[in-house]
Amino acid sequence: MRKPIILLAMAMLMTSSFACCIFPTIPNIDLPDVNINVPTIDVGPLEEREETIPTEDVESATVDVLFGAGDLHVEAGEPGNLLQGTFSYNVEAWEPTITFEDGELTIRQGDQNQDWGIPSSSVRNTWELAFSPEVPLAINLDLGAGDGELNFTDLQITDLDLDFGAGDFDVRFDEPNPAELERLVVDAGASQLDMDGLGNASPEEMVVTGGVGDITLDCSGDWARSATIDVSAGVGALTLRLPDRVGARVTVTDGLSSVSAPDFERSGDAYTNDAYGETDVELDIRVSAGVGQISLVESSGE
């Protein structure tokens, strides 16, 4: 799927603005003209496909989604269907394959080893995936380039692993998770990532890795227990929205980032809110920063 190439290209573009401020100007050098033929993806007629897998006697399931490029939408669907999916695409090689066996549901885009070339503006690939709210799910999403709206509200999430490539992705938890989520792992890649209502997901442990791009982690919601959150930020802005009714301690180490935390008390590398040490539920957040801006924002209410 050429994800490393996509990430490298995004990194080069987004770090150029930092480089011009840090390094001296390099004189112009005359280089020979080089013609490179870059293959593009063959586009055909738009195909539409629907796939439904009934819940039947499924007690729990593991869901693996391997999505290369395009638009991805995830939400809760009808209780009687483990999966109700709608797929629209105009690249024949991107036809999805769906398998369900022994409690493992796999949704895969085309041949992951095929060299498809560079997508043009005429390429279309949209997946709309709805999962049963009655089945506990361990979800692994491996997403390449594109946009994603991932709304996990009402789903029973027991494990969640999100691996993003390059694009713009929104992740939501609007209501408390009916299941117990032990671990939430996120690799933001070269994406702009917004995660809302993390308190409703209420993971005991959360690990976020950022490459190149802006990340917003909104920790509002109904925290069921204390949690540790490890964030390794790359190049870009990191915003942490922390509820004032939950004790929070944020430790920032390394990197060239500046920290804005007007409502937090600072002691060395640690920033705490007024509720820290006063509440049963507390957030221990460790940030390893790269280059960019870190903003700690205290929010009222839920």
Buried (B, 14 or more C-beta within 10 A) or exposed (E): BBBEEBBBBBBEEBBEEBEEEEEEEEEEEEEEEEEEEEEEBEBEEEBEEEBBBBBEEBEEBBBBBBBBBBBBBBBBBBEEBBBBBBBBBBBEBBBBEBEBEEEEBBBBBBBEEEEBBEBEEEBBBBBBBBBBBBBBBBBBBBBBBBBBBBBBBBBBBBBBBBBBBBBBBBBBBEBBBEBBBEEBBBBBBBBBBBBBBBBBBBBBEBBBBBBBBBBBBBBBBBBBEBBBBBBBBBBBBBBBBBBBBBBBBBBBEEBEBEBEBEEBEEEEEBBBBEBBEEBEBBBBBBBBBBBBBBBBBBBEEE
